[in-house]
Amino acid sequence: MSFSRYTFSARKKDLNNEQYVSNSKASFRIYKAVLAGLISVNVKTLEEGERLDTIAGAVYGDSSLWWVIAAASGIGWGLQVPPGTIIKMPINLSQVFGVIS
């Protein structure tokens, strides 16, 4: 099963009877896990013109996973953040999905 930020957007059960948490709760869980050291991250300072989706594409091979970087960094859901912003990029996505699934 692939994950997107919308996978966790409802507090109900789907056709497979799987329960999901809201994306805001998923984001908070990721952020808290990073702070607690439960998710290993690489740290980067954004330069002019860099965006989370292009960074996610380079790091994970999938630009739609930009929200993972946003959640880990505690910067919200914006694709464009100002230069000089320090972001945290989870190294192992299975750690991320283990926290929210």
N, C-alpha and C positions, 0 to 999 in steps of 0.2 A: 504494500500500500504506500502510495506516495503522500507526502505531507505538504500542505500549503498553510498559509496563515488562516485560510477559511475553513480548513479541516476542523479547527477548534472554535468555530464561530457560533455554535448553538449549544444550549444546555438541554438537549433532548436526545432521544435515541433515533438512529437512522433505520433504514430498512433491514440492516444486518443486526439490529438491536445493540449497536455499539453506542456508548454514551460519550459525548464530547464536552470539553470545557470551553468556555468563551475565550476568544483570542486575547482579551485583556488579561485574563487569568493565566493563560499560557505565557504571555509576555512577562508577567510578573514572576512566574515560577522560574523562567529562564534567567531573568535578571538576578533573582535571589540566589539561584544555584551558582551563578558565576561569582557573585560576591562571597559565597560560602566555600568556593574552591571545588565545587562538585563537577564543574564543567571546565575543562582546560581550554585556554584561549591564547591567541596571539594578539598583541596590541599594536595598533597602527594609528598614526596621526594623519588625518585626511589632508590632502593637498588640493590646491585650486582645481576645480573641474571634476574631482572624483565623486562618484555616486555609489550608494550602497548596492544597487542592482548590478553595476558593472564589476564591483569588487566581488560580490557573491558569485558572479559568473566565472571570474578568474579563480577564485578559491575553491568553490564547490562544483564548478561545471554547470551551474544552474542559476541564472540570474533571478529566478522567482524566489529564491531563498534569502533575498535581501532582508526580509523581516526577522530572520534569525539573528543577523548582525545587529539590527536595530534593537531587538529585545535584549540581547546580551549586553549591549552598550547603554541601555536605559535612555535612549534618545527618542522614543516614540516611533511613529510609523512613516515619517517623511523620507522620501527617496533622496532628497537633496539636503545635506547638512553643511554648515559652513566650514571652510578650510580651518585647520587647527583643531577640529573636534577629534577627540581620542575615541577610537572605536575598539571594540573587543570582538574578535572573530573566533567562535568556537572551532576547535581543531577537529573534534570527533562529533559528527552529527548524531550518532547513536546516543551519546550522552545527553544531547539536547532533547531528543524525542523520548528518551527514558524518563526525563523530568516531567514531560507534559502528557504522556499517554497513560 
